[in-house]
Amino acid sequence: MRTIRGSELRTARTKAGLTQDQVARRASVSVRTIRHIEHGHVTPRHETLARIAEVVGWRATEEPDASDAPASRPYAQEIRLLGPLSALFGDRSIPLPRKQRVLLGLLAVQPDRTVSHEEMADALWNGETPPAYPQLVHTHMARLRRFVDPPPGHGSTDRRIRTVRGGYVFNSAGVRVDLCQFEDRAALARRTTTHDPRVALDLYGQALGCWHGRLVHDLPELWHHPAVVRVAQRHIDVAIELADLALRLKRPAFAVEHLRIASYEEPLHEPLQAYIMLALAASGRRAAALQLFAELQTRLKDELGVEPSDDIRQAHQAVLRQSGAVERASPLEGAARPAGIRLLATADLPVRRTASAFDGSPAMGAPAQLPPVLAPFTGRTRQVAALDRLLEQSRRKGGSLGIAVVHGPPDIGKSALAVHWAHRRLASFPDGQLYASLQGSIDPAQRTATPATVLTGFIRSLGVRSGWMPDTTEEATALFRSLLAGRRFLVVLDDIADASQVRCLLPGTPGNAVLVTSRSPLTDLTTREGALALSLGALTAEEAHELVVTHLGAERTAAEPGAAEELAAACGHLPLDLRRSLTRLAATPDGSISAFVAEHRKGMREPGNLYPFQSREPSSGGRQDNAEDLRKRSLT
């Protein structure tokens, strides 16, 4: 039988109503020992842990450990570093504690190389290394191995993390690592360039397509580690190699697409910006190239106090020399090529001197934009199950984007269902959740949200600075889809009027999911995009009864069962109207349900509405279900 772990000790001690001092005295250990065990700093002898477990009343059968059934526990089959760090078992993201994430990032970013104990300690404790760091590193590494190493019975005897003299080595064999895929494709592209440049260009595109943001975007502890800096510089190298080849093959737009993404990481990398200017001009966007020069010149002067380099000036002159009929051939022929651009060596790349176009602040983290669920959610079991099935089917197929449209009349609980399900499935979307209301239920002239503004907001929330937004909605959509590619995001689009509001906000790759709410079934979206349509109507009698019990309590409801049913029927089983009435009733705990219904029976304007609690806002088209207001109410 396994022994108690730190988090389990804290939970069991709290449940037993014991303090750390009481547990320490009864188990004949020091308070400091209890404290260190709960924080995971030490692992005492088995006998000591057994005594502590007995004191707090913990039993191993209360919570089976994955290690008791090693053949079934998840382990990392894929590791992603080129963006937020994630470890995947199949299509599931494995949740890793912070220190284990730091160690995995440090090891995987330099695969098959020894990483010393000192190097790990420096990353874990930011230079403030504790005296007993070797033992602590060993403890954290043992925990990491539970997530990374395959369990016995999976046909592999190799450890992903091997212990060597002085440190550890991450063995990249047998696990998919996006960094290794990037390096392999870039190397193959370089070898292919001389005899098949068009194939090489596609390979360069595949290599750069592995990137979905800043390297280990969510681990600022590692941003300035030499290995991370080297890989970031390789990203710039490969982008420049692609641009040089794309311009020679007269595919400047292809170069712009990849150069823009690379430049978000190094906004003042002058050779990279020079290539962007040349590619813009070669693709017929001369004005954009000149504007880029002006903006870059201003930033260099304001932020660094320097003038543009020769690379930038030569590219600027090449753009100015173009005639009105823009030449589509490569502007890099002969003297037009900036002298310092061609295939820069890693050592020539500048150290970061300014903020990245990816905000990447430690406080930022993954977007989590869902509105709160402000009240207990009841009912809608069938619709929740349908959304669960859609997600599982799209993940199993591996090639489809899961899209669902929840539609129904005003005040029926569309937004509430969407928000409830989204919160319920947070673990399925570890990279983030994006939310926006498109205000489809109000007059178009009064809407403040448009697809373009929502798209811009989404891109900002993914870490891209405002000043580095693409020029057109088409380019912004392409960037948005690139940032979400290979990741698991949930996009909730609330209060949609028609399918045209949605299209530019759809991710382009599987793994992501989109949940839409609308008064309309959005037939065009279901027909063209294969979206699942879920019609939402009034609550069933059982669901309405459950809602009454949730607000008034089982005892009060059982005392007047007929009146409770009459109240639900008077509200038409509409969740928002019923909730308004129940809120008033709950405020008077001694009041009678039947008296409440009788008092307001004369005030009923129409079936489904008790007069004091129905919507009174004047409107030409009936009751308005403004999604922005709905977010602020209790959700059903």
Secondary structure, 3 states (H helix, E strand, C coil): CCCCCHHHHHHHHHHHCCCHHHHHHHHCCCHHHHHHHHCCCCCCCHHHHHHHHHHHCCCHHHCCCHHHCHHHCCCCCEEECCCCCEEEECCEECCCCHHHHHHHHHHHCCCCCEEEHHHHHHHHHCCCCCCCHHHHHHHHHHHHHHHHCCCCCCCCCCCCEEEECCEEEECCCCCEEHHHHHHHHHHHHHHHCCCCHHHHHHHHHHHHCCCCCCCCCCCHHHCCCHHHHHHHHHHHHHHHHHHHHHHHCCCHHHHHHHHHHHHHHCCCCHHHHHHHHHHHHHCCCHHHHHHHHHHHHHHHHHHHCCCCCHHHHHHHHHHHHCCCCCCCCCCCCHHHCCCCCCCCCHHHCCCCCCCCCECCCCCCCCCECCCCCCCCCCCCHHHHHHHHHHHHHHHHHCCCCEEEEEECCCCCCHHHHHHHHHHHCHHHCCCEEEEEECCCCCCHHHCCCCHHHHHHHHHHHCCECHHHCCCCHHHHHHHHHHHHCCCCEEEEEEEECCHHHCHHHCCCCCCCEEEEEECCCCHHHHHHHCCEEEECCCCCHHHHHHHHHHHHCHHHHHHCHHHHHHHHHHCCCCHHHHHHHHHHHHCCCCCCHHHHHHHHHHHCCECCECHHHCCCCCCCCCCCCCHHHHHHCCCC
